[in-house]
Amino acid sequence: MNKISLIDPKNEYNDWFNSPFYHKLYNNRDYSEAKKFISKLLNYLSLKKNSTILDAACGKGRHSIQLEKLGYNVTGIDLSENSINEAKKSENRNLKFLIHDISKPLNIKHDAVFNLFTSFGYSESKEKDVQILNSIKQNLKKNGTGVIDFFNIINIKKNLVPNDTVTKEGIEFKISRKIEDNMVVKNISFIDKDILYSFKEKVNALTLKDFKDYFNKTNLDLIKVFGDYNLKNYDPNLSERLIMIFKNK
């Protein structure tokens, strides 16, 4: 049996997220949940119709699509070519998708920048996190609104499932999880056509305090924190999510 394992840390992130196997494992993303969350979020933010929104790390565009349907001009960016190619099937005059690194500014100012569904913190370097936030800042108009939707690491630590197996499209994905070097590490292995594959996801175990430090460094103003997709107030011990609303000063 042949074995393929990612060994180059510089390419590890994009090789997995650009892999067709990534989309097979996560093919059950909840579009109805995304629709409800986006509606509640926009109602809270009171963004004017036709405002420009950048969906940073948009994946296949499920949030971007809902944003455009609600009357906004949306650009979705992601490093995954496979994801963007899929998202482009939904493009129209007010909805565009680009292959682009979120740590690099587009040099276009937007009314809002969204970074949703834990699409932040995938570099072991905290400097890279700050670079991404600076890029978000440069993509925002003055007094523009930013949103970062991250997991609540306190909840993750309390409820971490060390091992499980998920079967999708005839492939048995074996998944192990641990917290190591202040990162949430997920190892994914599976066999397809007699080839053993091994991939890894690593996300910085960031707390609300970590994000507050980041916002101070980038001169962004944190104005509200929610704890779930129904926009209930954040409770560090109970909330599943860490949804932060901030402004570009």
C-alpha positions in Angstrom: 0.0 0.0 0.0 1.3 3.4 -0.9 1.2 6.2 1.7 0.9 9.9 1.1 1.6 12.2 4.1 2.1 15.9 4.1 5.6 16.7 5.3 6.2 20.2 4.1 4.7 22.6 6.8 4.7 25.5 4.3 2.3 23.6 2.0 0.4 21.6 4.6 -2.5 24.0 5.1 -3.4 24.6 1.5 -2.8 21.1 0.3 -5.5 19.8 2.7 -8.0 22.6 2.2 -7.5 22.4 -1.6 -7.9 18.6 -1.6 -11.1 17.0 -2.9 -11.0 14.9 0.2 -11.5 17.9 2.4 -14.8 18.6 0.6 -15.9 15.0 0.9 -15.3 15.0 4.7 -17.1 18.3 5.2 -19.8 18.0 2.5 -22.6 18.5 5.1 -22.0 22.2 5.8 -25.3 23.5 6.9 -26.5 26.1 4.4 -29.7 26.8 6.4 -27.7 27.5 9.5 -25.5 29.9 7.4 -28.6 31.6 6.1 -30.1 32.2 9.6 -26.8 33.3 11.0 -26.1 35.8 8.2 -29.7 37.2 8.5 -29.3 37.7 12.3 -25.8 39.2 11.9 -26.9 41.7 9.2 -29.9 42.7 11.2 -27.6 43.5 14.2 -25.1 45.4 12.1 -27.7 47.4 10.2 -25.5 47.5 7.0 -27.2 49.5 4.3 -28.3 47.6 1.2 -25.6 47.5 -1.6 -22.8 47.9 1.0 -19.6 46.2 -0.1 -18.6 43.1 1.9 -15.4 41.1 1.7 -15.8 37.4 2.8 -12.3 36.5 3.7 -11.6 32.8 3.6 -14.9 32.1 2.0 -14.5 28.4 1.1 -17.1 27.4 -1.4 -19.0 30.6 -0.7 -22.0 29.5 1.3 -22.0 32.7 3.4 -21.1 35.0 0.4 -24.1 33.6 -1.5 -26.4 34.4 1.3 -25.0 37.9 1.7 -25.5 38.7 -2.0 -29.1 37.3 -1.9 -29.8 39.8 0.9 -28.8 42.7 -1.3 -25.1 43.3 -0.8 -22.1 43.5 -3.2 -19.9 40.7 -2.1 -16.4 39.5 -2.9 -15.2 36.2 -1.6 -11.6 35.3 -1.4 -9.8 32.0 -0.5 -6.5 30.3 -1.1 -8.2 27.0 -2.2 -8.5 26.8 -6.0 -11.0 24.0 -5.8 -13.2 26.0 -3.4 -13.1 29.1 -5.5 -13.8 27.1 -8.7 -16.9 25.7 -7.0 -17.9 29.1 -5.7 -17.6 30.8 -9.1 -20.6 28.7 -10.3 -22.7 31.1 -8.3 -21.1 34.4 -9.5 -23.2 37.2 -10.8 -22.9 41.0 -11.2 -22.9 41.5 -7.4 -21.0 38.4 -6.3 -17.4 37.7 -7.3 -14.8 35.2 -6.1 -11.0 35.3 -6.2 -8.1 33.1 -5.3 -6.3 35.3 -2.8 -4.4 35.1 0.5 -6.3 36.8 3.3 -3.0 38.0 4.8 -2.5 40.2 1.8 -4.7 43.3 1.3 -6.7 43.7 -1.9 -6.2 47.4 -1.8 -9.9 47.9 -2.1 -11.9 49.4 0.8 -15.1 47.6 1.9 -17.9 48.6 4.2 -17.5 45.2 6.1 -15.1 42.3 6.2 -16.3 38.9 7.5 -14.0 36.0 8.5 -16.4 33.2 9.4 -16.5 29.6 10.6 -13.0 29.5 12.3 -11.0 30.6 9.2 -8.4 32.3 11.3 -5.3 31.2 13.3 -4.0 28.5 10.9 -0.4 29.6 11.2 1.7 28.7 14.2 3.1 32.3 14.1 1.2 34.8 16.1 2.8 37.4 13.9 0.9 35.9 11.0 -2.3 36.3 12.9 -1.5 40.0 13.4 -0.6 40.3 9.7 -4.0 38.9 8.7 -5.8 41.4 11.0 -3.8 44.2 9.5 -4.8 43.0 6.1 -8.5 43.0 7.2 -8.0 46.5 8.5 -6.5 47.7 5.2 -9.5 46.2 3.4 -11.9 48.2 5.6 -13.2 51.7 5.1 -12.8 54.1 8.1 -15.4 53.1 10.6 -16.0 49.9 8.6 -17.2 46.8 10.4 -15.3 43.6 10.9 -16.5 40.2 12.0 -14.5 37.2 13.1 -16.3 34.0 14.0 -14.0 31.6 15.9 -14.4 28.6 18.2 -14.6 29.1 21.9 -11.3 27.4 23.0 -12.6 27.0 26.6 -15.5 24.9 25.3 -13.2 23.0 22.9 -10.9 22.0 25.8 -13.9 20.8 27.9 -15.5 18.8 25.2 -12.7 17.6 23.0 -13.4 14.2 21.4 -9.9 12.5 21.1 -10.8 10.0 18.4 -13.7 9.3 16.1 -14.4 7.8 12.6 -16.6 9.4 9.9 -17.6 7.7 6.7 -18.3 9.9 3.7 -18.8 8.7 0.1 -17.4 5.3 1.0 -14.3 6.6 2.6 -13.6 6.0 6.3 -12.0 9.0 7.8 -10.2 8.4 11.1 -9.8 11.6 13.0 -7.8 12.3 16.2 -7.7 15.5 18.1 -5.5 17.0 20.7 -4.2 20.3 22.1 -0.5 20.6 21.7 1.8 23.6 21.9 -1.2 25.9 22.4 -2.8 24.7 19.1 -5.8 22.5 18.4 -4.4 19.7 16.2 -6.6 17.4 14.1 -5.1 14.5 12.3 -7.1 12.9 9.5 -6.1 9.6 7.9 -8.0 7.4 5.4 -7.5 4.9 2.6 -8.7 5.6 -1.0 -8.0 3.3 -3.9 -5.4 1.4 -1.8 -3.5 4.6 -1.0 -3.2 5.7 2.7 -3.5 9.5 3.1 -2.6 11.6 6.1 -3.5 15.2 6.6 -3.4 17.6 9.5 -5.3 20.7 10.6 -3.7 23.0 13.2 -5.4 26.1 14.6 -4.1 28.5 17.3 -5.9 28.0 20.6 -6.8 31.6 20.9 -8.8 33.1 23.7 -10.8 36.3 23.8 -7.9 37.9 25.6 -5.6 36.9 22.8 -7.9 38.6 20.3 -8.2 41.7 22.4 -4.3 41.9 22.3 -4.4 41.5 18.5 -7.0 44.2 18.2 -4.9 46.6 20.3 -1.9 45.9 18.2 -3.8 46.6 15.0 -5.8 49.6 16.3 -9.2 47.9 15.8 -12.0 48.6 18.2 -13.8 45.5 19.6 -17.4 46.5 20.2 -19.4 43.3 20.8 -18.9 39.6 21.5 -21.5 36.9 20.8 -21.4 33.2 21.8 -23.4 31.4 19.1 -25.1 31.8 15.8 -28.3 33.0 17.4 -26.2 36.0 18.7 -26.6 35.2 22.4 -24.1 37.0 24.6 -20.7 35.3 25.0 -20.3 33.1 28.1 -16.7 31.8 28.3 -17.8 28.6 30.1 -20.9 27.8 28.0 -20.7 29.4 24.5 -19.7 27.3 21.5 -18.5 30.2 19.5 -16.5 33.4 19.9 -18.1 35.9 17.4 -16.4 39.3 17.6 -17.7 42.5 16.1 -15.1 45.3 15.6 -14.6 48.6 13.9 -11.8 50.2 12.0 -10.9 53.3 13.9 
